[in-house]
């Protein structure tokens, strides 16, 4: 079989690569082409385009770079038609990928969508458009199948791919000694994986350092960002450790985490956290008009109550983060309540292997 797969950011690239490897087990003769990054390329996908050209965030940022987005959209459409795959596999990246789904459906190419667009968060009627243009939808959040039933659509909950990734994780036994850590409690700072995120989040994270004694601070850095993204932290004496997020979380006492996938990863490592987020004023104002869910973090959304504290936009300032961080750093009722919430979260997620389950469903659908 021939598969065309599209992922538009680092996490999608990782999950796309794992899905690709699982499909190879089902279909040893499989061929892959598409848009992604190093993870997918290493797994055997021929890249037509790299996602880094499209890693944008926020409404304003997307509008500013509209021409670039349109250029890549047109190019990927042409490449898809030239390749003529047995299936188009879309991984997250809703704004771009839903346009590809509509295009592919018109061209009679079967569309399989892994990691559903978050239509439950805003403009829920978009679910009708997904139903019209997607043949099979594979969801990774346990409440999503019930949501889509409102639109008379049965979709598959395949488990969460982070569970697969964490189960594969092999700790670095020398991590603490290599980075001169281990004598003090470790606070992990996760400012995000996109340049725009890090630029917005890092200054306040750095400001926390002066209010805590006898702790170590480590920023979970990512190498796909330019090194100057972390210069302010290094100048402030905060260590940046690249591409070792799971080792950092494994050894962390508490964390300050930019809202996104990392909040769920942090919870699965049982690290009490403060969830934070900040974007441009215009993007935030637009978002507040559109978003209809009660929480920003995946942890709170899945459990459907506040398990971790969220400090968003104007609330994201050093004094507020300091207070919340202190309340979870020491043993006590607040920390215990967070850890109890994490147990509830894990029960809701279940133990399905998302990559293998999705690969099975895709292959069976195509082969039928």
C-alpha positions as CSV (number, residue, x, y, z in Angstrom):
1,X,0.0,0.0,0.0
2,X,1.0,3.6,-0.6
3,X,0.3,6.1,2.2
4,X,0.6,9.9,2.2
5,X,1.0,11.3,5.7
6,X,0.9,14.9,6.9
7,X,2.0,16.2,10.3
8,X,2.6,19.9,11.0
9,X,4.5,20.1,14.3
10,X,7.0,18.3,16.4
11,X,4.5,16.2,18.4
12,X,2.6,15.2,15.3
13,X,5.9,14.3,13.6
14,X,6.6,12.0,16.6
15,X,3.2,10.4,16.6
16,X,3.2,10.1,12.9
17,X,6.5,8.3,13.0
18,X,5.2,5.8,15.5
19,X,2.1,5.2,13.5
20,X,4.2,4.7,10.4
21,X,6.3,2.0,12.1
22,X,3.2,0.3,13.4
23,X,1.8,0.3,9.8
24,X,5.0,-1.3,8.6
25,X,4.3,-4.2,10.9
26,X,0.9,-4.7,9.3
27,X,2.0,-3.9,5.8
28,X,5.7,-4.7,5.3
29,X,5.6,-3.5,1.7
30,X,4.2,-0.1,2.7
31,X,5.5,3.1,1.0
32,X,5.3,6.5,2.7
33,X,5.5,10.0,1.5
34,X,4.3,13.3,2.9
35,X,5.0,16.3,5.1
36,X,6.6,16.0,8.6
37,X,10.0,16.1,10.2
38,X,13.0,14.1,11.3
39,X,11.0,11.5,13.3
40,X,8.9,10.6,10.3
41,X,11.9,10.7,7.9
42,X,13.9,8.4,10.2
43,X,11.0,6.0,10.3
44,X,11.0,5.7,6.5
45,X,8.8,8.5,5.1
46,X,10.0,10.4,2.1
47,X,9.5,14.0,3.0
48,X,8.1,16.3,0.4
49,X,8.1,19.2,2.9
50,X,9.3,19.8,6.4
51,X,6.8,21.0,9.1
52,X,9.2,23.7,10.4
53,X,8.0,26.0,7.6
54,X,4.5,25.8,9.0
55,X,5.0,25.8,12.8
56,X,2.8,28.8,13.6
57,X,0.6,29.5,16.6
58,X,-2.2,32.0,17.2
59,X,-4.8,33.6,14.9
60,X,-2.7,36.7,14.2
61,X,0.5,34.7,13.4
62,X,-1.4,32.5,10.9
63,X,-2.9,35.6,9.2
64,X,0.4,37.3,8.9
65,X,2.0,34.2,7.3
66,X,-1.1,33.4,5.1
67,X,0.8,33.5,1.9
68,X,3.4,31.0,3.1
69,X,0.6,28.7,4.4
70,X,-1.2,28.9,1.0
71,X,2.0,28.2,-0.9
72,X,2.7,25.0,1.0
73,X,-1.0,23.9,0.9
74,X,-1.0,24.2,-2.9
75,X,2.3,22.4,-3.2
76,X,1.3,19.5,-1.0
77,X,-2.0,19.1,-2.9
78,X,-0.1,18.7,-6.2
79,X,2.3,16.3,-4.6
80,X,-0.6,14.2,-3.2
81,X,-2.2,13.9,-6.6
82,X,1.0,13.0,-8.2
83,X,1.6,10.3,-5.6
84,X,-1.9,8.8,-5.8
85,X,-1.8,7.0,-2.4
86,X,-4.2,4.3,-1.2
87,X,-4.9,6.5,1.8
88,X,-4.2,10.0,3.1
89,X,-3.3,10.0,6.8
90,X,-3.6,13.3,8.6
91,X,-2.1,13.8,12.0
92,X,-3.5,16.6,14.1
93,X,-2.6,20.1,12.6
94,X,-6.3,20.9,12.0
95,X,-6.2,24.2,10.1
96,X,-4.0,22.8,7.3
97,X,-5.1,19.2,7.4
98,X,-8.9,19.8,7.2
99,X,-8.2,21.7,4.0
100,X,-6.3,18.7,2.8
101,X,-9.2,16.4,3.8
102,X,-11.7,18.4,1.8
103,X,-9.4,18.4,-1.2
104,X,-8.6,14.7,-1.0
105,X,-12.3,13.7,-0.7
106,X,-13.1,15.6,-3.9
107,X,-10.4,13.7,-5.6
108,X,-11.7,10.3,-4.2
109,X,-8.7,9.7,-2.0
110,X,-9.6,8.0,1.3
111,X,-8.9,10.1,4.3
112,X,-7.9,8.7,7.7
113,X,-7.5,11.3,10.5
114,X,-5.4,10.5,13.5
115,X,-5.6,12.8,16.5
116,X,-8.9,14.6,15.9
117,X,-9.3,18.3,15.4
118,X,-10.4,19.9,18.7
119,X,-13.8,20.9,17.4
120,X,-15.3,20.3,20.9
121,X,-13.3,23.4,22.0
122,X,-14.9,26.0,19.7
123,X,-17.4,26.1,16.8
124,X,-18.6,22.6,17.4
125,X,-20.6,22.5,14.2
126,X,-17.3,22.0,12.4
127,X,-17.8,18.4,13.3
128,X,-20.2,18.2,10.4
129,X,-17.4,19.2,8.0
130,X,-15.1,16.6,9.5
131,X,-17.7,13.9,9.1
132,X,-18.3,14.9,5.5
133,X,-14.6,14.9,4.5
134,X,-13.0,12.2,6.7
135,X,-13.6,8.5,6.2
136,X,-12.2,7.3,9.5
137,X,-11.5,9.4,12.6
138,X,-9.2,8.1,15.4
139,X,-9.4,10.0,18.6
140,X,-7.0,10.1,21.5
141,X,-9.0,11.7,24.3
142,X,-11.6,9.5,26.1
143,X,-14.4,12.0,26.0
144,X,-14.3,12.6,22.2
145,X,-16.4,9.6,21.0
146,X,-19.3,10.8,23.1
147,X,-18.9,14.2,21.6
148,X,-19.1,13.0,18.0
149,X,-22.1,10.9,18.8
150,X,-24.0,14.1,19.0
151,X,-23.4,14.4,15.3
152,X,-24.5,10.8,14.6
153,X,-21.0,9.6,14.0
154,X,-19.2,6.7,15.6
155,X,-15.5,7.3,15.8
156,X,-12.7,5.2,17.4
157,X,-10.9,6.0,20.6
158,X,-7.5,4.4,20.1
159,X,-5.9,5.4,23.4
160,X,-3.4,8.2,23.9
161,X,-0.1,8.0,22.0
162,X,1.8,9.6,24.9
163,X,1.3,6.4,26.8
164,X,3.1,4.5,24.0
165,X,5.9,7.0,24.1
166,X,6.3,6.9,27.8
167,X,6.3,3.1,27.9
168,X,9.2,3.1,25.4
169,X,11.1,5.6,27.5
170,X,14.4,4.2,28.9
171,X,15.7,6.5,31.7
172,X,19.3,7.8,31.5
173,X,20.8,6.3,34.7
174,X,23.5,9.0,34.7
175,X,21.2,11.9,34.1
176,X,21.5,13.5,37.5
177,X,25.2,13.2,37.8
178,X,25.8,14.3,34.1
179,X,24.0,17.6,34.8
180,X,25.2,18.1,38.4
181,X,21.7,17.6,39.8
182,X,20.2,15.4,42.6
183,X,21.2,17.2,45.8
184,X,18.2,19.7,45.7
185,X,14.6,19.4,44.6
186,X,14.3,19.9,40.9
187,X,11.8,22.2,39.3
188,X,11.2,21.6,35.6
189,X,10.4,24.5,33.3
190,X,8.6,23.5,30.1
191,X,8.2,26.7,27.9
192,X,7.0,24.9,24.8
193,X,8.4,23.6,21.5
194,X,7.6,26.5,19.2
195,X,9.7,29.6,19.0
196,X,6.7,31.9,19.5
197,X,5.7,30.0,22.7
198,X,9.2,30.1,24.2
199,X,9.5,33.8,23.4
200,X,6.2,34.5,25.3
201,X,6.7,32.1,28.2
202,X,10.3,32.2,29.2
203,X,10.8,35.6,30.7
204,X,8.2,34.9,33.5
205,X,9.6,31.5,34.1
206,X,13.1,32.9,34.6
207,X,11.7,35.5,37.1
208,X,10.7,32.7,39.4
209,X,14.3,31.8,40.2
210,X,14.8,34.6,42.7
211,X,11.9,33.6,44.9
212,X,13.0,30.0,45.7
213,X,16.0,28.8,47.7
214,X,17.7,25.4,47.7
215,X,16.1,24.1,44.5
216,X,17.5,23.3,41.1
217,X,15.9,24.7,37.9
218,X,16.1,23.0,34.6
219,X,14.5,24.1,31.3
220,X,13.4,21.3,28.9
221,X,14.9,22.6,25.7
222,X,14.3,21.4,22.2
223,X,17.0,21.4,19.5
224,X,14.7,22.3,16.6
225,X,14.6,25.9,18.0
226,X,17.5,28.3,17.5
227,X,19.9,28.4,20.5
228,X,19.3,32.1,21.1
229,X,15.7,31.2,22.2
230,X,17.2,30.2,25.5
231,X,19.9,32.9,26.0
232,X,18.0,34.8,28.7
233,X,17.7,31.6,30.8
234,X,21.4,30.8,30.4
235,X,22.3,34.3,31.3
236,X,20.2,34.0,34.5
237,X,22.0,30.9,35.5
238,X,19.3,28.4,34.6
239,X,20.4,25.2,33.0
240,X,18.9,24.2,29.6
241,X,18.9,20.5,28.9
242,X,18.0,19.6,25.4
243,X,15.7,16.7,24.2
244,X,15.7,15.1,27.7
245,X,12.1,16.1,28.8
246,X,11.2,12.6,30.1
247,X,14.4,12.4,32.2
248,X,13.8,15.8,33.6
249,X,10.2,14.9,34.5
250,X,11.2,11.6,36.0
251,X,13.4,13.5,38.5
252,X,11.3,16.6,39.0
253,X,9.6,17.6,42.2
254,X,7.3,20.1,40.5
255,X,6.9,21.8,37.1
256,X,5.8,25.0,35.4
257,X,4.4,23.9,32.0
258,X,3.1,25.7,29.0
259,X,-0.4,24.5,28.1
260,X,-0.4,21.8,25.5
261,X,0.6,18.2,25.2
262,X,3.3,18.7,27.8
263,X,0.7,19.1,30.6
264,X,-0.4,15.5,30.0
265,X,3.1,14.2,29.8
266,X,3.9,15.9,33.1
267,X,0.8,14.4,34.7
268,X,1.7,10.9,33.5
269,X,5.1,11.3,35.2
270,X,3.2,12.2,38.4
271,X,4.8,15.6,38.6
272,X,2.5,18.3,40.2
273,X,2.4,21.3,37.9
274,X,1.3,24.8,37.3
275,X,-0.1,25.2,33.8
276,X,0.6,28.5,32.1
277,X,0.0,30.2,28.8
278,X,0.3,33.6,27.1
279,X,-0.2,34.7,23.5
280,X,-0.6,38.0,21.8
281,X,-3.5,40.3,23.0
282,X,-5.3,40.0,19.8
283,X,-5.0,36.2,19.5
284,X,-6.2,35.9,23.1
285,X,-9.1,38.2,22.6
286,X,-10.2,36.2,19.5
287,X,-9.7,32.9,21.3
288,X,-11.8,34.0,24.3
289,X,-14.7,34.8,21.9
290,X,-14.5,31.4,20.2
291,X,-13.3,28.8,22.8
292,X,-16.2,27.2,24.7
293,X,-14.4,24.8,27.1
294,X,-13.9,25.4,30.8
295,X,-10.2,24.5,30.9
296,X,-7.0,25.1,28.9
297,X,-5.0,22.0,30.0
298,X,-5.6,18.5,28.8
299,X,-5.4,17.2,32.4
300,X,-8.3,19.2,33.5
301,X,-10.3,18.7,30.3
302,X,-10.0,14.9,30.5
303,X,-10.9,14.7,34.2
304,X,-13.5,17.5,33.8
305,X,-12.5,19.4,36.9
306,X,-9.6,21.4,38.1
307,X,-6.8,19.0,39.0
308,X,-3.9,21.5,38.2
309,X,-4.0,25.2,38.5
310,X,-4.1,27.2,35.2
311,X,-2.6,30.7,35.0
312,X,-3.5,32.1,31.6
313,X,-2.6,35.4,29.9
314,X,-2.9,38.2,32.5
315,X,-2.9,35.7,35.3
316,X,0.5,34.5,34.2
317,X,2.8,36.6,36.3
318,X,5.6,35.7,38.7
319,X,3.7,36.4,41.9
320,X,0.8,34.1,40.9
321,X,3.1,31.3,39.7
322,X,5.2,31.6,42.9
323,X,2.2,31.0,45.1
324,X,0.9,28.0,43.2
325,X,4.3,26.5,42.8
326,X,5.0,26.7,46.6
327,X,1.7,25.0,47.3
328,X,2.6,21.9,45.3
329,X,6.3,21.8,46.0
330,X,6.0,20.8,49.6
331,X,4.1,17.8,51.0
332,X,0.6,18.7,51.9
333,X,-3.1,18.7,50.9
334,X,-2.6,20.6,47.7
335,X,0.1,18.3,46.4
336,X,-1.8,15.2,47.4
337,X,-5.0,16.4,45.7
338,X,-3.1,16.9,42.4
339,X,-1.6,13.4,42.6
340,X,-5.0,11.9,43.3
341,X,-6.3,13.7,40.2
342,X,-3.6,12.1,38.2
343,X,-4.7,8.6,39.2
344,X,-8.2,9.5,38.0
345,X,-6.7,10.7,34.7
346,X,-4.8,7.5,34.1
347,X,-8.0,5.4,34.6
348,X,-9.8,7.5,32.1
349,X,-7.0,7.2,29.5
350,X,-7.0,3.4,29.7
351,X,-4.2,1.2,28.4
352,X,-4.7,0.9,24.7
353,X,-1.6,1.2,22.5
354,X,-2.6,4.0,20.2
355,X,-0.1,3.5,17.3
356,X,-0.8,-0.2,17.0
357,X,-4.6,0.2,17.3
358,X,-4.7,3.0,14.7
359,X,-2.5,1.1,12.3
360,X,-4.7,-2.0,12.6
361,X,-7.8,0.0,12.0
362,X,-6.4,1.8,9.0
363,X,-4.9,-1.3,7.4
364,X,-8.2,-3.3,7.9
365,X,-10.2,-0.5,6.4
366,X,-8.0,-0.2,3.3
367,X,-7.7,-4.0,2.9
368,X,-11.5,-4.7,3.2
